[in-house]
């Protein structure tokens, strides 16, 4: 990602990268990878879900979306994404 959107946290890119390495994901995995603590990871996962970069599979379990991969690859700018009403 070249430039973060206003709603993004600098740690979001690292969270998405961890998500690419793991098929199904829990915020505790981010903590285990020393990216950030699980409570912050959980909050950021909810925010990334609102913008379509992650999908919530069940409570505390997320998966990266195609859009999330496109953002990581620089194909879509995060500033172009709007939050869903959920």
C-alpha positions in Angstrom: 0.0 0.0 0.0 1.4 3.3 -1.0 -0.8 5.7 1.1 -3.1 5.0 4.0 -6.7 6.2 4.0 -7.8 8.5 6.9 -9.6 5.6 8.6 -6.6 3.3 8.5 -4.0 2.6 11.2 -0.4 2.0 10.2 -0.6 -1.5 11.6 -3.4 -2.5 9.1 -1.0 -3.4 6.3 0.8 -5.8 8.6 -2.5 -7.3 9.8 -3.5 -7.9 6.1 -0.2 -9.5 5.4 -0.6 -11.9 8.3 -4.1 -12.7 7.0 -2.6 -13.6 3.6 -0.4 -16.2 5.3 -3.2 -17.8 7.2 -6.4 -19.1 5.7 -8.7 -18.6 8.7 -7.6 -16.0 11.2 -8.2 -14.9 14.8 -6.8 -11.6 16.3 -4.7 -13.8 18.6 -2.6 -14.9 15.6 -1.6 -11.2 15.0 -0.5 -11.1 18.7 1.5 -14.3 18.2 3.2 -12.8 15.2 4.2 -9.8 17.3 2.3 -7.3 15.1 0.2 -5.9 17.9 -1.8 -7.1 20.9 -4.9 -9.1 20.3 -7.4 -6.5 21.6 -6.1 -3.9 19.1 -6.0 -6.6 16.4 -9.6 -7.4 17.1 -10.6 -3.7 16.8 -8.6 -3.3 13.6 -10.1 -6.5 12.1 -13.6 -5.0 12.7 -12.6 -1.8 11.0 -11.0 -3.7 8.0 -14.3 -5.7 7.8 -16.3 -2.5 7.6 -14.3 -1.5 4.5 -14.5 -4.9 2.8 -10.9 -5.9 3.3 -11.8 -8.8 5.6 -14.9 -11.0 6.1 -16.0 -12.1 9.5 -16.5 -15.9 9.4 -17.7 -16.2 13.0 -16.9 -14.4 16.3 -13.2 -13.7 16.4 -12.4 -15.4 13.1 -11.7 -13.4 9.9 -10.5 -14.1 6.4 -9.0 -11.7 3.9 -11.1 -10.8 0.9 -10.1 -10.4 -2.8 -10.4 -6.6 -2.2 -8.0 -6.9 0.7 -5.5 -8.7 -1.5 -5.9 -6.0 -4.2 -5.2 -3.3 -1.6 -2.1 -5.1 -0.5 -1.0 -5.5 -4.1 -1.5 -1.8 -4.8 -4.3 -2.4 -7.3 -6.9 -0.5 -5.2 -6.2 2.6 -3.1 -7.6 2.4 0.5 -8.8 6.0 0.1 -11.3 4.8 -2.5 -13.0 2.5 0.0 -16.1 3.5 1.9 -17.4 1.9 5.2 -20.4 -0.3 5.1 -23.4 0.5 7.3 -23.0 -2.6 9.4 
